[in-house]
Amino acid sequence: MSLPQPSTDAGRAALTALLAKPATALVAFDFDGTLAPIVDDPRDSAPYPGIVETLAALSPLIGTTAVITGRPAATVVELGGLDRVPDLTVLGHYGAERWSDRELVAAEPPPGVALVRAELPGLLARVGAPEGTFVEDKERSLAVHTRRTAEPDAALARLAPHLEELAARADLRVEPGRMVIELRPQGVDKGAALTELATAAGAGTVLYGGDDLGDLPAFDAVRELRAAGTPGLTLCAASNEVTAVAEAADLVVDGPAGLAAFLTGLTSSIRAPGA
């Protein structure tokens, strides 16, 4: 299978470097919207068919394979069956949790999370959140989804000021996404998580793939690593719901299906250079 090529010089150079020395590469991806299609209920999330098996085939060929997600690490491992991928590292809650070697390491969540958990139902009732609005409790953060409302974007815009005020009182930050606003701890993001992982692994090249606004800090981290001399490639699993991520990426593929095809091509290219 042919390997899709990045549209930027820096992206092409990074892909060439990764193929030349895969054993030093760090390859990391978001979960929802990237490895797994977006669904109405996050509890029903599941990887795109065959993509976990492809990751399992790719992982032994490269230095480090990782998933970096805003969800709890254990949840993503369970939903995705990610324990099938050898030597996988899952950084949950934007890096506040680490799952590897079937063990989870996590610090206690800040007290603001408990405040939001207690006040959020009443707030949504007071401001008249539209029917279909629902809350996802991620243990270290809470996310308000409007995907199931009649007008998801309008509902999100209506709720945003109230959620921002609550987050400020709880000393949490607001993270917007695809028909969702998350209230989560300060001081963690996918960029910091990716940089820390790349440094610890001594990565010779870095590839990061995502689909949503929360992935842009990881794209920034790739650019900073490039500026410091580490080749890096950003990949967007594109959707028609968010365009800013595609505009920032070196390589754009068609959602999780396109990523699955890319990973298959990457695995084949590493196994048989020039194929």
MOTA-V679652 format. One record per pair of residues at least 12 apart in sequence whose C-alpha atoms are under 10 Angstrom apart, sorted by the first residue. I is the first residue (numbers start at 1). J is the second residue. Records with the same first field share a line. If there is no record, write none. Layout:
I: J + J
This chain:
1: 261 + 262 + 264 + 265 + 266 + 267 + 268 + 269 + 275
2: 261 + 262 + 264 + 265 + 266 + 268 + 269 + 274 + 275
3: 261 + 262 + 263 + 264 + 265 + 266 + 267 + 268 + 269 + 275
4: 251 + 252 + 253 + 258 + 259 + 261 + 262 + 263 + 265 + 266
5: 250 + 251 + 252 + 262
6: 233 + 234 + 235 + 249 + 250 + 251 + 252 + 253
7: 249 + 250 + 251 + 252
8: 233 + 249 + 250 + 251
9: 250
10: 223 + 226 + 231 + 232 + 233 + 234 + 250
11: 207 + 226 + 231 + 232 + 233 + 234 + 235 + 249 + 250 + 251
12: 231 + 232 + 233 + 250 + 251
13: 231 + 232 + 233
14: 204 + 205 + 206 + 207 + 226 + 230 + 231 + 232 + 233 + 234 + 250
15: 205 + 206 + 207 + 231 + 232 + 233 + 266
16: 205 + 231
17: 204 + 205 + 206 + 230 + 231 + 232
18: 62 + 204 + 205 + 206 + 207 + 231 + 232 + 233 + 266 + 270
19: 62 + 205 + 266 + 267 + 269 + 270 + 271 + 273 + 274
20: 270 + 273
21: 61 + 62 + 63 + 204 + 205 + 270
22: 58 + 60 + 61 + 62 + 63 + 64 + 203 + 204 + 205 + 270
23: 59 + 60 + 61 + 62 + 63 + 64 + 203 + 204 + 205
24: 61 + 62 + 63 + 64 + 201 + 202 + 203 + 204 + 205 + 206
25: 61 + 62 + 63 + 64 + 65 + 198 + 201 + 202 + 203 + 204 + 205 + 206 + 207 + 231 + 232
26: 59 + 62 + 63 + 64 + 65 + 66 + 194 + 197 + 198 + 201 + 202 + 203 + 204 + 205 + 206 + 207 + 208 + 232
27: 55 + 58 + 59 + 62 + 63 + 64 + 65 + 66 + 67 + 194 + 198 + 203 + 205 + 206 + 207 + 208 + 209 + 232 + 233
28: 64 + 65 + 66 + 67 + 68 + 88 + 89 + 90 + 91 + 194 + 197 + 198 + 206 + 207 + 208 + 209 + 210 + 218 + 234
29: 65 + 66 + 67 + 68 + 69 + 90 + 194 + 207 + 208 + 209 + 210 + 211 + 215 + 218 + 234 + 235 + 236 + 237 + 259
30: 66 + 67 + 68 + 69 + 70 + 71 + 90 + 91 + 94 + 190 + 208 + 209 + 210 + 211 + 212 + 214 + 215 + 218 + 237
31: 45 + 46 + 47 + 67 + 68 + 69 + 70 + 71 + 76 + 77 + 80 + 90 + 209 + 210 + 211 + 256
32: 45 + 46 + 47 + 69 + 70 + 71 + 76 + 210 + 211 + 212 + 256
33: 45 + 47 + 48 + 178 + 210 + 211 + 212 + 236 + 237 + 238 + 239 + 255 + 256
34: 47 + 48 + 209 + 210 + 211 + 212 + 235 + 236 + 237 + 238 + 239 + 253 + 254 + 255 + 256 + 257 + 258 + 259 + 260
35: 47 + 48 + 49 + 51 + 52 + 55 + 67 + 80 + 209 + 210 + 211 + 237 + 255 + 256 + 257 + 258 + 259 + 260
36: 48 + 49 + 51 + 52 + 79 + 80 + 255 + 256 + 257 + 259 + 260
37: 49 + 237 + 239 + 255 + 256 + 257
38: 178 + 239 + 255 + 256
39: 147 + 148
40: 145 + 146 + 147 + 148
41: 134 + 136 + 145 + 147 + 148
42: 71 + 79 + 136 + 145
43: 75 + 76 + 79 + 136
44: 79
45: 76 + 79 + 80
46: 76 + 78 + 79 + 80 + 81
47: 76 + 79 + 80 + 81 + 82 + 256 + 257 + 260
48: 80 + 255 + 256 + 257 + 258 + 259 + 260
49: 256 + 257 + 260
50: 257 + 260 + 261 + 264
51: 80 + 256 + 257 + 259 + 260 + 261 + 263 + 264
52: 80 + 81 + 82 + 83 + 84 + 85 + 260
53: 81 + 82 + 84 + 85 + 260 + 264
54: 85 + 260 + 261 + 262 + 263 + 264 + 265 + 266 + 267
55: 82 + 84 + 85 + 86 + 88 + 260 + 263 + 264 + 267
56: 82 + 83 + 84 + 85 + 86 + 87 + 88
57: 85 + 86 + 263 + 264 + 267 + 268
58: 85 + 86 + 263 + 264 + 266 + 267 + 268 + 270 + 271
59: 85 + 86 + 87 + 88 + 267
60: 85 + 86 + 87 + 88
61: 267 + 270 + 271
62: 267 + 270
63: 87 + 201 + 202 + 203 + 204 + 205
64: 86 + 87 + 88 + 89 + 197 + 198 + 201 + 202 + 203 + 206
65: 85 + 86 + 87 + 88 + 89 + 90 + 207
66: 85 + 87 + 88 + 89 + 90 + 91 + 99 + 100 + 194 + 197 + 208
67: 82 + 88 + 89 + 90 + 91 + 92 + 99 + 194 + 208 + 209
68: 89 + 90 + 91 + 92 + 93 + 94 + 95 + 97 + 98 + 189 + 190 + 191 + 193 + 194 + 208 + 209 + 210 + 215 + 218
69: 90 + 91 + 92 + 93 + 94 + 95 + 97 + 189 + 190 + 193 + 210 + 214 + 215
70: 91 + 92 + 93 + 94 + 95 + 96 + 97 + 138 + 140 + 141 + 175 + 182 + 184 + 188 + 189 + 190 + 214 + 215
71: 91 + 92 + 93 + 94 + 95 + 97 + 136 + 137 + 138 + 139 + 140 + 141 + 142 + 143
72: 90 + 91 + 92 + 93 + 94 + 95 + 96 + 97 + 98 + 99 + 106 + 137 + 138 + 139 + 140 + 141
73: 89 + 90 + 91 + 92 + 93 + 94 + 95 + 96 + 97 + 98 + 99 + 100 + 104 + 105 + 106 + 138
74: 90 + 91 + 92 + 97 + 98 + 99 + 102 + 103 + 104
75: 92 + 138
76: 90 + 91 + 92 + 99
77: 89 + 90 + 92 + 99 + 102
83: 99 + 100 + 101 + 102
86: 100 + 101
87: 100 + 101 + 102
88: 100 + 101 + 102
89: 101 + 102 + 197
90: 102 + 104
91: 104 + 105 + 106 + 190 + 193 + 194 + 197
92: 104 + 105 + 106 + 140 + 190 + 193
93: 106 + 138 + 139 + 140 + 141 + 184 + 185 + 188 + 189 + 190 + 193
94: 184 + 185 + 187 + 188 + 189 + 190 + 191 + 192 + 193 + 194 + 214 + 215
95: 188 + 189 + 190 + 191 + 192 + 193 + 194 + 196 + 197
96: 108 + 109 + 140 + 185 + 187 + 188 + 189 + 190 + 193
97: 140 + 193
106: 140
107: 140
108: 139 + 140
109: 139 + 140 + 141 + 184 + 185
110: 140 + 141 + 170 + 171 + 172 + 184 + 185 + 186
111: 140 + 170 + 171 + 172 + 185
112: 140 + 141 + 166 + 167 + 168 + 169 + 170 + 171 + 172 + 183 + 184 + 185
113: 137 + 138 + 139 + 140 + 141 + 142 + 167 + 170 + 171 + 172 + 183 + 184 + 185
114: 139 + 140 + 141 + 142 + 170
115: 166 + 167 + 169 + 170 + 171
116: 141 + 142 + 163 + 166 + 167 + 169 + 170 + 171 + 172 + 183 + 184
117: 135 + 137 + 139 + 140 + 141 + 142 + 183
119: 166
120: 135 + 142 + 144 + 162 + 163 + 166
121: 134 + 135
123: 159 + 162 + 163 + 166
124: 144 + 159 + 162 + 163
127: 158 + 159 + 162
128: 158 + 159
129: 146 + 149 + 155 + 156 + 158 + 159
130: 146 + 148 + 149 + 150 + 151 + 152 + 154 + 155 + 156 + 158 + 159
131: 146 + 148 + 149 + 150 + 151 + 155
132: 145 + 146 + 147 + 148 + 149 + 150 + 151 + 152 + 155
133: 145 + 146 + 147 + 148 + 149 + 150 + 152 + 155 + 156 + 159 + 180
134: 146 + 147 + 148 + 149 + 180
135: 180 + 181 + 182
136: 180 + 182
137: 182
138: 182 + 184
139: 184
140: 183 + 184 + 185
141: 172 + 173 + 182 + 183 + 184 + 185
142: 181 + 182 + 183 + 184 + 185
143: 163 + 174 + 175 + 176 + 177 + 180 + 181 + 182 + 183 + 184
144: 156 + 159 + 160 + 163 + 176 + 179 + 180 + 181 + 182 + 183
145: 177 + 178 + 179 + 180 + 181 + 182
146: 159 + 178 + 179 + 180 + 181
147: 178 + 179 + 180
148: 179
149: 179
151: 179
152: 178 + 179 + 180
153: 178 + 179 + 180
154: 179
155: 179 + 180
156: 176 + 177 + 178 + 179 + 180 + 181
157: 179 + 181
159: 181
160: 174 + 176 + 180 + 181
163: 181 + 182 + 183
164: 181 + 182 + 183
166: 183
167: 182 + 183 + 184 + 185
168: 183
170: 183 + 184 + 185
171: 183 + 184 + 185 + 186
172: 184 + 185 + 186 + 187
173: 185 + 186 + 187 + 188
174: 186
175: 189 + 213 + 214
176: 212 + 213 + 214
177: 211 + 212 + 213 + 214 + 215 + 241 + 242
178: 211 + 212 + 213 + 214 + 239 + 241 + 242
179: 241 + 242
189: 214 + 215 + 216 + 217 + 218
190: 214 + 215 + 216 + 217 + 218 + 219 + 220 + 221
191: 214 + 215 + 216 + 217 + 218 + 219 + 220 + 221 + 222 + 224
192: 217 + 218 + 220 + 221
193: 217 + 218 + 221
194: 206 + 207 + 208 + 217 + 218 + 219 + 221 + 222
195: 218 + 220 + 221 + 222 + 224 + 225
196: 221
198: 221 + 222 + 225 + 230
199: 225
202: 230
203: 225 + 230 + 231 + 232
204: 229 + 230 + 231 + 232
205: 222 + 225 + 226 + 229 + 230 + 231 + 232 + 233
206: 221 + 222 + 225 + 226 + 230 + 231 + 232 + 233 + 234
207: 219 + 222 + 231 + 232 + 233 + 234 + 235
208: 221 + 222 + 232 + 233 + 234 + 235 + 236 + 249
209: 233 + 234 + 235 + 236 + 237 + 245 + 249 + 251 + 252 + 253 + 259
210: 234 + 235 + 236 + 237 + 238 + 245 + 246 + 249 + 252 + 255 + 256 + 259
211: 235 + 236 + 237 + 238 + 239 + 241 + 242 + 243 + 244 + 245 + 246 + 249 + 252 + 255 + 256
212: 236 + 237 + 238 + 239 + 241 + 242 + 243 + 244 + 245 + 246
213: 242 + 243 + 244 + 245
214: 245
215: 234 + 236 + 245
216: 234 + 244 + 245 + 248 + 249
218: 234
219: 232 + 233 + 234 + 235 + 236 + 245 + 248 + 249 + 250
220: 234 + 248
221: 234
222: 234
232: 250
233: 249 + 250 + 251
234: 246 + 248 + 249 + 250 + 251 + 252
235: 248 + 249 + 250 + 251 + 252 + 253 + 259
236: 248 + 249 + 250 + 251 + 252 + 253 + 254 + 255 + 256 + 258 + 259
237: 249 + 251 + 252 + 253 + 254 + 255 + 256 + 257 + 258 + 259 + 260
238: 251 + 252 + 253 + 254 + 255 + 256 + 258 + 259
239: 252 + 253 + 254 + 255 + 256
240: 254 + 255
